[in-house]
Amino acid sequence: MESMREIRNRIASVQKTIKITNAMYLMASSKLKKARKALEETGPYFDSLQRAIAKIILHTDLSNERFFATDKEIPEDEVRHGYIIITSDKGLAGAYNHNVCRAAEEELKKSPYDVIFCIGKSGKNHFERHPELRFRMDEPFCYSAGTPSLWLARELADHVIELFLSGELDAVHVVYTRMKNALTANTEMIQLLPLRGQMFPSNIVEDSERYLDVFEPSPEVVLHKIIPNYVKGMLYGAMVESYAAEQNARMTAMDSATDNARAIVSALSLEYNRVRQSQITTEITEVISGAAAQE
């Protein structure tokens, strides 16, 4: 049986842990609010871009547009994919990083020509330990997963667009975590490039907007200029969604850790009281025995 001093030390240690986990919970809560606000502020702009593209598509032949998928068939094991894998820099977020890495691994097993771009040190460190998956990591375009920024989304999107247009990549995907609500977050993969016509359904264009504006020098050229901004917006949205999901996962993990620590303190307090009661009983018994011996 542990001594009273040992139990007191354990209680003090767990109470310090509670302070840390509670502080991390509050920090994650604050960051989650900022992430949601950023997504709400940028959402209308990129929704407008999507409507603009859908409007131009109504009056444009996409057969010569390089950003859109063609009828060219490439064997699945020869397709050169690019995967932007979004994780976090730190752990203590439950299965957040594990789920993203596992989903990306399943895709990397399909082709030996894949290129990955990591946002987040956890993902980068994970795939550096698994070279058997036969991929190429584009080291200069692997970033730390801090607060999402349009600058980072623009930098990475410009690079993958260049690789796609030059023919070095046949498709570009983003593997990230999307938070549906406070309790549910799913790992998803979206296709950045090539685009498909069904991504821009005609029903998102208002009837009053279905007329053809005057585009200079042509609708095709305007479309070719707008699409890179749309791709950057999709990537930025995935980054913000992942950041929000990370903070939500960390909140859940820290809240659970705090509850578990409090349960441990409660159990240790009960054990401490039992040891203390036993010690007091022993001392009383010794006093009574000593008094009886003197008589």
Order of alpha helices (4+ residues) and beta strands (2+ residues): alpha-beta-alpha-beta-alpha-beta-alpha-beta-beta-alpha
